[in-house]
Amino acid sequence: MSPASPTPQSPSRRTGARIKSPDLLLAESGADLEGHGLRRTMGLFQLVCFGVGAIVGTGIFVGLSDSVAEAGPAVVVSFVLAAVTCIFTAFSFAELGGAIPVSGSSYSFAYATLGERVAFLVGWCLLLEYGVSVSAVAVGWSQYVNELLDSLVGWSLPAALSSGPGDGGVINLPAVVVVMMAATLLVRGIRESAGATAAMAVLKIGILIAFCAIAFTAFEDGHLSPFAPQGMAGITAGASVAFFSYIGFDAITTAGEEVRNPRRNIPIAIMICIGVVTLLYCAVALGAIEALGADAVSDKPAALSLVVDKVTESSVGGGIIAFGAVVAIASVVLAVMYGQTRILMSMSRDGLIPRVFERVSPKTRTPVANTWIVAVVFAVPAAFSSLDVVVNLTTIGTLATMAVVNIAVIALRRRNPELKRSFRVPLYPVSPVLGVGFCLYLMYGTGWTTWVQFVVFLAVGALVYAGYGRSRSRLVSPGEPRDPVPSGPTAG
């Protein structure tokens, strides 16, 4: 089956349901072979590092203090609650990623099970998830760059050049720099990007382990009392905030067309990443609170550096943590931008957004124009906004997407029971149902104002689909070529 001539008997085109069959998705992407101009170069180790690189960053280095402010010492329970939500959904991602190893991630999974309209809205939510994540992470990177400079040379960038107007500055220049650095590396090739992400992932895991070793030397069990000052409501609110720390593990499935043996490696990488990250987060949160107490950690953007400085009574340790944070957060920018470009490429390949996003450079085998457009779009809010006002909106959008993925597993089991699956959700159908339930529970914890914002956001997405994507969908207008459009011999 050629990628240029997928099967014409899609059930969606006969019934009007607009559901793209898994066979059609695999045919267009090149299935398990080289496809759509991309190159399979990532092995299991690189994929695990890519996943850790996409997850561990601002959420723990910067956002820990926000979770502590909500839950107090019970933030450890909040991290576990957020992790449980991710684990059930991770099972679903693992099954779908092994069955349909394509670049579109949850967008493609929704297309194969729930139809084009739902898929477009999932892609719309992913634009918010990945876009705000990168911009917010870049802002966090800027904070730690100043911490590192202050530790090394006793000087930091002036507020005018390191903060947006909402935080008393003019432009957040470091945030723009890290986004552009990530884009430069991404357009060079997936091999270079994967290698850099792997190195940064190993380094930041080492830094967090070193933090735990230092923090636990100042253990004081009295700092854990009162354990849950705000009760279950505080734990739930803390979990909703902590969930932002886990955003990114789904990016593993966006590498479906650039991973060797994706049916085996994608499910394994997802499970390893969730396990490693959860253990790290709980250990770091417990170590920080036991060392200084919840009040000292709450609302401190560079909390980990503060803990190490206080425990060691020196700025050297804090400088090392700041260096680790700079590396960690840069790797998140790189990995999440990669995921965003691949999702846009899949949506473009389906005709739902302009074709410029599917063009692959014949020289670098990467979507060059797509990457630079994403970089510019992400750099603007990173430069001029703190993005605090939309973090909850990002969280609820991500949770909604994860709920859809859990539903998609059930729908695909019923629609395509014979489909080859390298991993199956355990305790089916209980696990995906619990996944939906936990997602809805954390969505409830974001507050009613966030729900209003989310409904408005979805309404705008529905209008964009009705006005642009629906009439241009290649599922109903198959005459257009589906092969990647080269961006020219000099691209990249």
DRENDO-1510 file (C-alpha; in Angstrom, 1 decimal, always signed):
<recs>
REC; n; res; u; v; w
REC; 1; MET; +0.0; +0.0; +0.0 .
REC; 2; SER; +1.6; +3.2; -1.1 .
REC; 3; PRO; +1.5; +6.4; +1.0 .
REC; 4; ALA; +0.3; +8.3; -2.0 .
REC; 5; SER; -2.6; +6.0; -2.7 .
REC; 6; PRO; -4.3; +5.0; +0.5 .
REC; 7; THR; -7.4; +2.8; +0.5 .
REC; 8; PRO; -10.4; +4.6; -1.0 .
REC; 9; GLN; -12.9; +2.7; +1.0 .
REC; 10; SER; -12.7; +4.6; +4.3 .
REC; 11; PRO; -15.9; +4.0; +6.4 .
REC; 12; SER; -15.9; +7.7; +7.1 .
REC; 13; ARG; -16.4; +8.7; +3.5 .
REC; 14; ARG; -19.2; +6.1; +3.0 .
REC; 15; THR; -21.2; +7.0; +6.2 .
REC; 16; GLY; -20.4; +10.7; +6.6 .
REC; 17; ALA; -18.8; +10.0; +10.0 .
REC; 18; ARG; -15.4; +11.3; +8.8 .
REC; 19; ILE; -13.4; +8.7; +10.8 .
REC; 20; LYS; -10.0; +8.0; +9.3 .
REC; 21; SER; -9.2; +4.3; +9.5 .
REC; 22; PRO; -5.9; +3.2; +11.2 .
REC; 23; ASP; -4.9; +1.6; +8.0 .
REC; 24; LEU; -5.2; +4.9; +6.1 .
REC; 25; LEU; -3.3; +6.7; +8.8 .
REC; 26; LEU; -0.5; +4.2; +8.7 .
REC; 27; ALA; -0.4; +4.2; +4.9 .
REC; 28; GLU; -0.1; +8.0; +4.7 .
REC; 29; SER; +2.7; +8.0; +7.3 .
REC; 30; GLY; +4.7; +5.2; +5.8 .
REC; 31; ALA; +3.6; +2.7; +8.3 .
REC; 32; ASP; +6.6; +1.1; +10.0 .
REC; 33; LEU; +8.9; +2.1; +7.2 .
REC; 34; GLU; +10.5; +5.4; +6.4 .
REC; 35; GLY; +7.6; +7.7; +5.5 .
REC; 36; HIS; +6.5; +11.2; +4.6 .
REC; 37; GLY; +10.1; +12.3; +4.2 .
REC; 38; LEU; +11.1; +11.7; +7.9 .
REC; 39; ARG; +13.9; +9.4; +9.0 .
REC; 40; ARG; +13.8; +6.7; +11.7 .
REC; 41; THR; +16.8; +7.3; +13.9 .
REC; 42; MET; +15.6; +7.2; +17.5 .
REC; 43; GLY; +16.1; +4.0; +19.6 .
REC; 44; LEU; +14.5; +3.2; +23.0 .
REC; 45; PHE; +17.1; +4.9; +25.1 .
REC; 46; GLN; +16.8; +8.1; +23.1 .
REC; 47; LEU; +13.0; +7.9; +23.2 .
REC; 48; VAL; +13.0; +7.6; +27.0 .
REC; 49; CYS; +15.4; +10.5; +27.3 .
REC; 50; PHE; +13.2; +12.5; +24.9 .
REC; 51; GLY; +10.2; +11.8; +27.1 .
REC; 52; VAL; +12.0; +12.8; +30.3 .
REC; 53; GLY; +13.3; +15.8; +28.4 .
REC; 54; ALA; +9.7; +16.8; +27.5 .
REC; 55; ILE; +8.4; +16.4; +31.1 .
REC; 56; VAL; +11.0; +17.4; +33.7 .
REC; 57; GLY; +11.6; +21.1; +33.6 .
REC; 58; THR; +9.7; +24.2; +34.8 .
REC; 59; GLY; +7.0; +22.1; +36.6 .
REC; 60; ILE; +9.4; +20.9; +39.2 .
REC; 61; PHE; +12.2; +23.5; +39.1 .
REC; 62; VAL; +9.8; +26.5; +39.1 .
REC; 63; GLY; +6.2; +25.3; +39.7 .
REC; 64; LEU; +6.8; +23.2; +42.8 .
REC; 65; SER; +6.3; +26.3; +45.0 .
REC; 66; ASP; +2.9; +26.9; +43.5 .
REC; 67; SER; +1.8; +23.3; +44.3 .
REC; 68; VAL; +3.1; +23.6; +47.8 .
REC; 69; ALA; +1.2; +26.9; +48.3 .
REC; 70; GLU; -2.1; +25.0; +47.6 .
REC; 71; ALA; -1.5; +21.7; +49.4 .
REC; 72; GLY; +1.3; +22.3; +52.0 .
REC; 73; PRO; +3.3; +19.2; +52.9 .
REC; 74; ALA; +0.6; +17.1; +51.3 .
REC; 75; VAL; +1.9; +18.2; +47.9 .
REC; 76; VAL; +3.5; +14.7; +47.8 .
REC; 77; VAL; +0.0; +13.3; +47.7 .
REC; 78; SER; -0.9; +15.9; +45.0 .
REC; 79; PHE; +2.0; +14.7; +42.9 .
REC; 80; VAL; +0.9; +11.1; +43.3 .
REC; 81; LEU; -2.7; +12.0; +42.4 .
REC; 82; ALA; -1.5; +13.8; +39.3 .
REC; 83; ALA; +0.7; +10.8; +38.5 .
REC; 84; VAL; -2.2; +8.3; +38.9 .
REC; 85; THR; -4.2; +10.4; +36.4 .
REC; 86; CYS; -1.2; +10.2; +34.0 .
REC; 87; ILE; -0.6; +6.5; +34.6 .
REC; 88; PHE; -4.1; +5.5; +33.5 .
REC; 89; THR; -3.9; +7.8; +30.5 .
REC; 90; ALA; -0.3; +6.5; +29.8 .
REC; 91; PHE; -1.7; +3.0; +29.5 .
REC; 92; SER; -4.1; +4.3; +26.8 .
REC; 93; PHE; -1.3; +6.3; +25.0 .
REC; 94; ALA; +0.9; +3.2; +25.1 .
REC; 95; GLU; -1.8; +1.0; +23.5 .
REC; 96; LEU; -2.7; +3.5; +20.8 .
REC; 97; GLY; +0.9; +4.5; +20.2 .
REC; 98; GLY; +1.8; +0.9; +19.6 .
REC; 99; ALA; -1.2; +0.3; +17.4 .
REC; 100; ILE; -1.1; +3.5; +15.3 .
REC; 101; PRO; +2.6; +4.7; +15.4 .
REC; 102; VAL; +2.2; +8.0; +13.6 .
REC; 103; SER; +3.3; +11.6; +14.3 .
REC; 104; GLY; -0.2; +13.0; +15.2 .
REC; 105; SER; -0.4; +11.6; +18.7 .
REC; 106; SER; -3.8; +12.1; +20.4 .
REC; 107; TYR; -5.0; +14.1; +17.3 .
REC; 108; SER; -4.5; +11.0; +15.1 .
REC; 109; PHE; -5.9; +8.7; +17.7 .
REC; 110; ALA; -9.1; +10.8; +17.9 .
REC; 111; TYR; -9.3; +10.9; +14.1 .
REC; 112; ALA; -9.2; +7.1; +13.9 .
REC; 113; THR; -11.9; +6.6; +16.6 .
REC; 114; LEU; -14.2; +9.6; +17.2 .
REC; 115; GLY; -14.1; +11.5; +14.0 .
REC; 116; GLU; -12.6; +14.6; +12.3 .
REC; 117; ARG; -14.4; +17.2; +14.3 .
REC; 118; VAL; -13.3; +15.8; +17.6 .
REC; 119; ALA; -9.8; +15.3; +16.2 .
REC; 120; PHE; -9.6; +18.9; +15.1 .
REC; 121; LEU; -10.6; +20.1; +18.6 .
REC; 122; VAL; -8.1; +17.8; +20.1 .
REC; 123; GLY; -5.4; +19.3; +17.9 .
REC; 124; TRP; -6.7; +22.7; +18.8 .
REC; 125; CYS; -6.2; +21.8; +22.5 .
REC; 126; LEU; -2.7; +20.5; +21.7 .
REC; 127; LEU; -1.8; +23.8; +20.2 .
REC; 128; LEU; -2.7; +25.4; +23.5 .
REC; 129; GLU; -1.0; +22.7; +25.6 .
REC; 130; TYR; +2.3; +22.7; +23.7 .
REC; 131; GLY; +2.3; +26.4; +22.9 .
REC; 132; VAL; +1.7; +27.7; +26.4 .
REC; 133; SER; +4.0; +25.0; +27.8 .
REC; 134; VAL; +6.9; +26.1; +25.6 .
REC; 135; SER; +6.3; +29.8; +26.3 .
REC; 136; ALA; +5.9; +29.3; +30.1 .
REC; 137; VAL; +8.9; +27.0; +30.2 .
REC; 138; ALA; +11.0; +29.6; +28.4 .
REC; 139; VAL; +9.9; +32.2; +31.0 .
REC; 140; GLY; +11.0; +29.8; +33.7 .
REC; 141; TRP; +14.3; +29.3; +31.9 .
REC; 142; SER; +14.9; +33.1; +32.0 .
REC; 143; GLN; +14.5; +33.1; +35.8 .
REC; 144; TYR; +17.1; +30.4; +36.3 .
REC; 145; VAL; +19.5; +32.0; +33.9 .
REC; 146; ASN; +19.6; +35.0; +36.2 .
REC; 147; GLU; +20.0; +32.7; +39.2 .
REC; 148; LEU; +23.0; +31.1; +37.5 .
REC; 149; LEU; +24.6; +34.4; +36.4 .
REC; 150; ASP; +24.2; +35.7; +40.0 .
REC; 151; SER; +25.8; +32.6; +41.4 .
REC; 152; LEU; +28.7; +32.6; +39.0 .
REC; 153; VAL; +29.6; +36.2; +38.5 .
REC; 154; GLY; +27.4; +38.1; +41.0 .
REC; 155; TRP; +25.6; +39.9; +38.1 .
REC; 156; SER; +22.2; +39.3; +36.5 .
REC; 157; LEU; +20.3; +40.7; +33.5 .
REC; 158; PRO; +18.3; +43.8; +34.3 .
REC; 159; ALA; +14.5; +43.3; +34.7 .
REC; 160; ALA; +13.9; +45.3; +31.5 .
REC; 161; LEU; +15.6; +42.5; +29.5 .
REC; 162; SER; +14.6; +39.5; +31.5 .
REC; 163; SER; +10.9; +40.0; +32.3 .
REC; 164; GLY; +7.8; +40.9; +30.3 .
REC; 165; PRO; +5.7; +44.1; +30.8 .
REC; 166; GLY; +3.4; +42.3; +33.2 .
REC; 167; ASP; +6.4; +41.5; +35.5 .
REC; 168; GLY; +7.9; +45.0; +35.5 .
REC; 169; GLY; +10.2; +44.6; +32.4 .
REC; 170; VAL; +10.1; +45.3; +28.7 .
REC; 171; ILE; +11.1; +42.0; +27.0 .
REC; 172; ASN; +12.1; +38.6; +28.3 .
REC; 173; LEU; +15.2; +38.2; +26.0 .
REC; 174; PRO; +16.5; +34.9; +27.4 .
REC; 175; ALA; +13.0; +33.3; +26.8 .
REC; 176; VAL; +13.3; +34.3; +23.2 .
REC; 177; VAL; +16.9; +33.0; +22.9 .
REC; 178; VAL; +16.1; +29.5; +24.2 .
REC; 179; VAL; +13.1; +29.1; +21.8 .
REC; 180; MET; +15.3; +30.2; +18.9 .
REC; 181; MET; +18.1; +27.9; +20.0 .
REC; 182; ALA; +15.7; +25.0; +20.1 .
REC; 183; ALA; +14.4; +25.7; +16.7 .
REC; 184; THR; +17.9; +25.9; +15.2 .
REC; 185; LEU; +18.7; +22.5; +16.6 .
REC; 186; LEU; +15.4; +21.0; +15.4 .
REC; 187; VAL; +15.9; +22.1; +11.8 .
REC; 188; ARG; +19.3; +20.5; +11.7 .
REC; 189; GLY; +17.9; +17.0; +12.1 .
REC; 190; ILE; +16.3; +14.6; +14.5 .
REC; 191; ARG; +19.5; +12.7; +15.2 .
REC; 192; GLU; +21.2; +15.9; +16.5 .
REC; 193; SER; +18.0; +16.9; +18.5 .
REC; 194; ALA; +17.7; +13.4; +20.0 .
REC; 195; GLY; +21.3; +13.3; +21.0 .
REC; 196; ALA; +21.2; +16.7; +22.7 .
REC; 197; THR; +17.9; +15.8; +24.5 .
REC; 198; ALA; +19.4; +12.6; +25.8 .
REC; 199; ALA; +22.5; +14.3; +27.2 .
REC; 200; MET; +20.4; +17.0; +28.9 .
REC; 201; ALA; +17.9; +14.4; +30.3 .
REC; 202; VAL; +20.7; +12.4; +31.9 .
REC; 203; LEU; +22.2; +15.6; +33.4 .
REC; 204; LYS; +19.0; +16.9; +34.9 .
REC; 205; ILE; +18.1; +13.5; +36.4 .
REC; 206; GLY; +21.6; +13.6; +38.0 .
REC; 207; ILE; +21.0; +17.2; +39.3 .
REC; 208; LEU; +17.7; +16.2; +40.9 .
REC; 209; ILE; +19.1; +13.1; +42.6 .
REC; 210; ALA; +21.9; +15.3; +43.9 .
REC; 211; PHE; +19.3; +17.8; +45.2 .
REC; 212; CYS; +17.5; +15.0; +47.1 .
REC; 213; ALA; +20.8; +13.8; +48.6 .
REC; 214; ILE; +21.5; +17.3; +49.9 .
REC; 215; ALA; +18.0; +18.1; +51.1 .
REC; 216; PHE; +17.5; +14.9; +53.1 .
REC; 217; THR; +20.6; +15.7; +55.1 .
REC; 218; ALA; +18.5; +18.5; +56.7 .
REC; 219; PHE; +15.5; +16.3; +57.4 .
REC; 220; GLU; +13.1; +17.6; +60.1 .
REC; 221; ASP; +9.9; +15.7; +60.4 .
REC; 222; GLY; +8.3; +18.6; +62.2 .
REC; 223; HIS; +8.1; +20.4; +58.8 .
REC; 224; LEU; +5.5; +17.9; +57.7 .
REC; 225; SER; +3.0; +19.1; +60.3 .
REC; 226; PRO; +0.2; +20.1; +59.7 .
REC; 227; PHE; +0.3; +17.7; +56.7 .
REC; 228; ALA; -2.7; +18.9; +54.8 .
REC; 229; PRO; -3.7; +22.4; +56.1 .
REC; 230; GLN; -6.3; +22.9; +53.4 .
REC; 231; GLY; -7.6; +19.3; +53.6 .
REC; 232; MET; -8.7; +17.4; +50.5 .
REC; 233; ALA; -9.6; +20.6; +48.7 .
REC; 234; GLY; -6.0; +21.7; +48.9 .
REC; 235; ILE; -4.7; +18.4; +47.8 .
REC; 236; THR; -7.0; +18.4; +44.7 .
REC; 237; ALA; -6.0; +22.0; +43.9 .
REC; 238; GLY; -2.4; +21.1; +44.3 .
REC; 239; ALA; -2.8; +18.1; +42.0 .
REC; 240; SER; -4.3; +20.3; +39.4 .
REC; 241; VAL; -1.3; +22.6; +39.6 .
REC; 242; ALA; +1.1; +19.7; +39.8 .
REC; 243; PHE; -0.4; +18.1; +36.7 .
REC; 244; PHE; +1.4; +20.9; +34.7 .
REC; 245; SER; +4.6; +19.2; +35.8 .
REC; 246; TYR; +3.6; +16.0; +33.9 .
REC; 247; ILE; +2.6; +17.7; +30.7 .
REC; 248; GLY; +4.8; +16.4; +27.9 .
REC; 249; PHE; +4.8; +12.6; +28.3 .
REC; 250; ASP; +2.3; +12.4; +25.4 .
REC; 251; ALA; +5.0; +14.0; +23.2 .
REC; 252; ILE; +6.6; +10.5; +23.0 .
REC; 253; THR; +3.8; +9.4; +20.6 .
REC; 254; THR; +4.6; +12.3; +18.3 .
REC; 255; ALA; +7.8; +10.6; +17.4 .
REC; 256; GLY; +6.0; +7.6; +15.9 .
REC; 257; GLU; +7.4; +8.2; +12.4 .
REC; 258; GLU; +11.0; +8.7; +13.6 .
REC; 259; VAL; +11.5; +5.9; +16.1 .
REC; 260; ARG; +12.9; +2.5; +15.2 .
REC; 261; ASN; +10.5; -0.3; +16.0 .
REC; 262; PRO; +7.8; +2.1; +17.2 .
REC; 263; ARG; +5.2; -0.6; +18.1 .
REC; 264; ARG; +7.6; -1.9; +20.8 .
REC; 265; ASN; +9.5; +1.2; +21.8 .
REC; 266; ILE; +6.7; +3.7; +22.3 .
REC; 267; PRO; +4.7; +1.8; +24.9 .
REC; 268; ILE; +7.9; +0.9; +26.9 .
REC; 269; ALA; +9.2; +4.5; +26.8 .
REC; 270; ILE; +5.9; +5.9; +28.1 .
REC; 271; MET; +5.8; +3.5; +31.1 .
REC; 272; ILE; +9.5; +4.1; +32.0 .
REC; 273; CYS; +9.1; +7.9; +31.8 .
REC; 274; ILE; +6.0; +8.1; +34.0 .
REC; 275; GLY; +7.6; +5.8; +36.6 .
REC; 276; VAL; +11.0; +7.7; +36.7 .
REC; 277; VAL; +9.4; +11.1; +36.8 .
REC; 278; THR; +6.9; +10.3; +39.5 .
REC; 279; LEU; +9.6; +8.9; +41.8 .
REC; 280; LEU; +11.7; +12.0; +41.1 .
REC; 281; TYR; +8.9; +14.5; +41.8 .
REC; 282; CYS; +7.8; +12.9; +45.0 .
REC; 283; ALA; +11.4; +12.7; +46.3 .
REC; 284; VAL; +12.2; +16.3; +45.4 .
REC; 285; ALA; +9.0; +17.7; +46.9 .
REC; 286; LEU; +9.5; +15.7; +50.1 .
REC; 287; GLY; +13.1; +16.7; +50.4 .
REC; 288; ALA; +12.4; +20.4; +49.9 .
REC; 289; ILE; +9.6; +20.5; +52.5 .
REC; 290; GLU; +11.4; +18.4; +55.1 .
REC; 291; ALA; +14.5; +20.7; +54.7 .
REC; 292; LEU; +12.9; +24.1; +55.1 .
REC; 293; GLY; +9.2; +23.7; +55.6 .
REC; 294; ALA; +6.2; +24.4; +53.4 .
REC; 295; ASP; +6.0; +28.1; +54.2 .
REC; 296; ALA; +9.7; +28.6; +53.2 .
REC; 297; VAL; +9.2; +26.8; +49.9 .
REC; 298; SER; +5.7; +28.3; +49.0 .
REC; 299; ASP; +5.7; +30.9; +46.3 .
REC; 300; LYS; +9.5; +30.9; +45.7 .
REC; 301; PRO; +10.1; +30.6; +41.9 .
REC; 302; ALA; +13.6; +29.2; +42.4 .
REC; 303; ALA; +12.8; +27.0; +45.4 .
REC; 304; LEU; +15.3; +24.3; +44.7 .
REC; 305; SER; +18.2; +26.7; +44.6 .
REC; 306; LEU; +17.0; +28.3; +47.8 .
REC; 307; VAL; +16.8; +25.0; +49.6 .
REC; 308; VAL; +20.4; +24.0; +48.6 .
REC; 309; ASP; +21.7; +27.4; +49.5 .
REC; 310; LYS; +20.1; +27.3; +53.0 .
REC; 311; VAL; +21.2; +23.7; +53.7 .
REC; 312; THR; +24.8; +24.1; +52.5 .
REC; 313; GLU; +25.1; +27.7; +53.7 .
REC; 314; SER; +26.7; +28.5; +50.4 .
REC; 315; SER; +25.7; +29.8; +47.0 .
REC; 316; VAL; +27.7; +27.1; +45.2 .
REC; 317; GLY; +25.1; +24.4; +45.5 .
REC; 318; GLY; +22.3; +26.7; +44.5 .
REC; 319; GLY; +24.4; +27.6; +41.4 .
REC; 320; ILE; +24.7; +24.0; +40.5 .
REC; 321; ILE; +20.9; +23.5; +40.8 .
REC; 322; ALA; +20.4; +26.7; +38.7 .
REC; 323; PHE; +22.7; +25.2; +36.0 .
REC; 324; GLY; +20.7; +22.0; +36.1 .
REC; 325; ALA; +17.5; +23.9; +35.8 .
REC; 326; VAL; +18.8; +25.9; +32.8 .
REC; 327; VAL; +19.7; +22.6; +31.1 .
REC; 328; ALA; +16.5; +20.9; +32.1 .
REC; 329; ILE; +14.2; +23.6; +31.0 .
REC; 330; ALA; +16.0; +24.0; +27.7 .
REC; 331; SER; +15.4; +20.3; +27.0 .
REC; 332; VAL; +11.7; +20.8; +27.6 .
REC; 333; VAL; +11.6; +23.6; +25.1 .
REC; 334; LEU; +13.3; +21.4; +22.6 .
REC; 335; ALA; +11.2; +18.3; +23.1 .
REC; 336; VAL; +7.8; +20.0; +23.3 .
REC; 337; MET; +8.6; +22.2; +20.2 .
REC; 338; TYR; +9.4; +19.0; +18.4 .
REC; 339; GLY; +6.1; +17.4; +19.4 .
REC; 340; GLN; +4.2; +20.5; +18.3 .
REC; 341; THR; +5.7; +20.6; +14.8 .
REC; 342; ARG; +4.9; +16.9; +14.2 .
REC; 343; ILE; +1.3; +17.4; +15.3 .
REC; 344; LEU; +0.9; +20.3; +13.0 .
REC; 345; MET; +2.5; +18.3; +10.2 .
REC; 346; SER; -0.1; +15.6; +10.7 .
REC; 347; MET; -3.0; +18.1; +10.7 .
REC; 348; SER; -1.6; +19.7; +7.6 .
REC; 349; ARG; -1.3; +16.4; +5.9 .
REC; 350; ASP; -5.0; +15.9; +6.5 .
REC; 351; GLY; -5.8; +19.3; +4.9 .
REC; 352; LEU; -7.1; +20.8; +8.1 .
REC; 353; ILE; -4.5; +23.5; +8.3 .
REC; 354; PRO; -2.3; +25.1; +5.6 .
REC; 355; ARG; +0.1; +22.9; +3.6 .
REC; 356; VAL; +3.2; +24.8; +4.7 .
REC; 357; PHE; +3.2; +22.8; +7.9 .
REC; 358; GLU; +3.7; +19.5; +6.1 .
REC; 359; ARG; +6.6; +20.4; +4.0 .
REC; 360; VAL; +9.8; +18.4; +4.7 .
REC; 361; SER; +13.2; +19.6; +3.7 .
REC; 362; PRO; +14.9; +17.0; +1.4 .
REC; 363; LYS; +18.2; +18.1; +2.9 .
REC; 364; THR; +17.6; +17.8; +6.7 .
REC; 365; ARG; +14.5; +15.6; +6.5 .
REC; 366; THR; +12.8; +17.9; +9.0 .
REC; 367; PRO; +9.8; +20.3; +8.6 .
REC; 368; VAL; +11.9; +23.5; +8.4 .
REC; 369; ALA; +9.2; +26.1; +7.7 .
REC; 370; ASN; +6.9; +24.5; +10.2 .
REC; 371; THR; +9.6; +24.7; +12.9 .
REC; 372; TRP; +10.4; +28.4; +12.3 .
REC; 373; ILE; +6.8; +29.4; +12.3 .
REC; 374; VAL; +6.2; +27.6; +15.6 .
REC; 375; ALA; +9.4; +29.2; +17.1 .
REC; 376; VAL; +8.2; +32.7; +16.2 .
REC; 377; VAL; +4.7; +32.1; +17.4 .
REC; 378; PHE; +5.9; +30.7; +20.7 .
REC; 379; ALA; +8.6; +33.3; +21.2 .
REC; 380; VAL; +6.2; +36.3; +21.2 .
REC; 381; PRO; +4.2; +35.4; +24.3 .
REC; 382; ALA; +7.4; +34.2; +26.0 .
REC; 383; ALA; +8.9; +37.6; +25.4 .
REC; 384; PHE; +6.0; +39.7; +26.7 .
REC; 385; SER; +3.9; +37.7; +29.1 .
REC; 386; SER; +4.3; +35.7; +32.3 .
REC; 387; LEU; +1.5; +33.4; +31.1 .
REC; 388; ASP; +0.2; +32.7; +34.6 .
REC; 389; VAL; -3.3; +33.6; +33.5 .
REC; 390; VAL; -3.5; +30.7; +31.0 .
REC; 391; VAL; -1.6; +27.9; +32.8 .
REC; 392; ASN; -4.9; +26.6; +34.2 .
REC; 393; LEU; -6.5; +26.8; +30.8 .
REC; 394; THR; -3.6; +24.8; +29.5 .
REC; 395; THR; -4.1; +22.2; +32.2 .
REC; 396; ILE; -7.8; +21.8; +31.6 .
REC; 397; GLY; -7.2; +21.5; +27.8 .
REC; 398; THR; -4.6; +18.8; +28.3 .
REC; 399; LEU; -6.8; +16.9; +30.7 .
REC; 400; ALA; -9.7; +17.1; +28.2 .
REC; 401; THR; -7.3; +15.7; +25.5 .
REC; 402; MET; -6.3; +12.9; +27.8 .
REC; 403; ALA; -9.9; +12.0; +28.6 .
REC; 404; VAL; -10.5; +11.7; +24.8 .
REC; 405; VAL; -7.5; +9.4; +24.5 .
REC; 406; ASN; -8.9; +7.1; +27.1 .
REC; 407; ILE; -12.3; +7.1; +25.3 .
REC; 408; ALA; -10.5; +6.4; +22.0 .
REC; 409; VAL; -9.0; +3.2; +23.4 .
REC; 410; ILE; -12.5; +1.9; +24.1 .
REC; 411; ALA; -13.8; +3.0; +20.7 .
REC; 412; LEU; -10.9; +1.5; +18.8 .
REC; 413; ARG; -11.3; -1.9; +20.7 .
REC; 414; ARG; -14.9; -2.0; +19.5 .
REC; 415; ARG; -14.3; -0.6; +16.0 .
REC; 416; ASN; -11.1; -2.5; +15.1 .
REC; 417; PRO; -10.7; -5.5; +17.5 .
REC; 418; GLU; -8.4; -7.3; +15.0 .
REC; 419; LEU; -5.9; -4.4; +14.8 .
REC; 420; LYS; -2.4; -5.3; +15.7 .
REC; 421; ARG; -1.6; -4.1; +19.3 .
REC; 422; SER; +1.9; -4.4; +20.8 .
REC; 423; PHE; +0.6; -3.3; +24.2 .
REC; 424; ARG; -2.9; -3.7; +25.7 .
REC; 425; VAL; -4.3; -1.6; +28.5 .
REC; 426; PRO; -4.4; -3.7; +31.7 .
REC; 427; LEU; -7.7; -4.3; +33.4 .
REC; 428; TYR; -9.6; -3.1; +30.3 .
REC; 429; PRO; -12.1; -1.4; +30.4 .
REC; 430; VAL; -11.7; -0.4; +34.0 .
REC; 431; SER; -8.4; +1.4; +33.4 .
REC; 432; PRO; -9.5; +3.8; +30.6 .
REC; 433; VAL; -12.8; +4.5; +32.5 .
REC; 434; LEU; -10.8; +5.4; +35.6 .
REC; 435; GLY; -8.5; +7.5; +33.4 .
REC; 436; VAL; -11.5; +9.5; +32.2 .
REC; 437; GLY; -12.7; +9.8; +35.8 .
REC; 438; PHE; -9.4; +11.1; +37.2 .
REC; 439; CYS; -9.1; +13.6; +34.3 .
REC; 440; LEU; -12.6; +15.0; +35.0 .
REC; 441; TYR; -11.8; +15.2; +38.7 .
REC; 442; LEU; -8.7; +17.3; +38.1 .
REC; 443; MET; -10.5; +19.4; +35.6 .
REC; 444; TYR; -13.1; +20.2; +38.3 .
REC; 445; GLY; -10.2; +21.4; +40.5 .
REC; 446; THR; -9.2; +24.1; +38.0 .
REC; 447; GLY; -12.2; +26.3; +39.0 .
REC; 448; TRP; -15.3; +27.6; +37.2 .
REC; 449; THR; -13.5; +30.6; +35.6 .
REC; 450; THR; -11.2; +28.2; +33.8 .
REC; 451; TRP; -14.1; +26.2; +32.6 .
REC; 452; VAL; -15.7; +29.3; +31.1 .
REC; 453; GLN; -12.4; +30.1; +29.3 .
REC; 454; PHE; -12.2; +26.5; +28.1 .
REC; 455; VAL; -15.7; +26.5; +26.6 .
REC; 456; VAL; -14.9; +29.8; +24.8 .
REC; 457; PHE; -11.6; +28.4; +23.6 .
REC; 458; LEU; -13.4; +25.3; +22.2 .
REC; 459; ALA; -16.1; +27.4; +20.6 .
REC; 460; VAL; -13.4; +29.4; +18.7 .
REC; 461; GLY; -11.8; +26.1; +17.6 .
REC; 462; ALA; -15.1; +24.8; +16.3 .
REC; 463; LEU; -15.6; +28.0; +14.3 .
REC; 464; VAL; -12.1; +27.6; +12.8 .
REC; 465; TYR; -12.8; +24.0; +11.8 .
REC; 466; ALA; -16.2; +25.0; +10.3 .
REC; 467; GLY; -14.7; +27.9; +8.4 .
REC; 468; TYR; -11.5; +26.3; +7.2 .
REC; 469; GLY; -10.8; +22.7; +8.0 .
REC; 470; ARG; -14.1; +21.0; +7.1 .
REC; 471; SER; -14.2; +22.1; +3.5 .
REC; 472; ARG; -10.5; +21.4; +2.9 .
REC; 473; SER; -10.2; +18.0; +4.5 .
REC; 474; ARG; -8.4; +15.6; +2.3 .
REC; 475; LEU; -10.6; +12.8; +3.7 .
REC; 476; VAL; -13.5; +14.1; +1.6 .
REC; 477; SER; -11.3; +15.7; -1.1 .
REC; 478; PRO; -8.8; +13.0; -1.8 .
REC; 479; GLY; -7.7; +14.4; -5.2 .
REC; 480; GLU; -4.9; +16.5; -3.6 .
REC; 481; PRO; -1.5; +14.8; -3.3 .
REC; 482; ARG; -0.6; +13.6; +0.1 .
REC; 483; ASP; +3.1; +13.2; -0.4 .
REC; 484; PRO; +5.2; +15.7; +1.5 .
REC; 485; VAL; +6.0; +18.9; -0.3 .
REC; 486; PRO; +9.8; +19.5; -0.4 .
REC; 487; SER; +10.8; +23.0; +0.8 .
REC; 488; GLY; +13.6; +23.2; -1.7 .
REC; 489; PRO; +17.2; +22.0; -1.9 .
REC; 490; THR; +18.5; +24.8; +0.2 .
REC; 491; ALA; +16.0; +24.4; +3.1 .
REC; 492; GLY; +17.5; +24.1; +6.5 .
</recs>
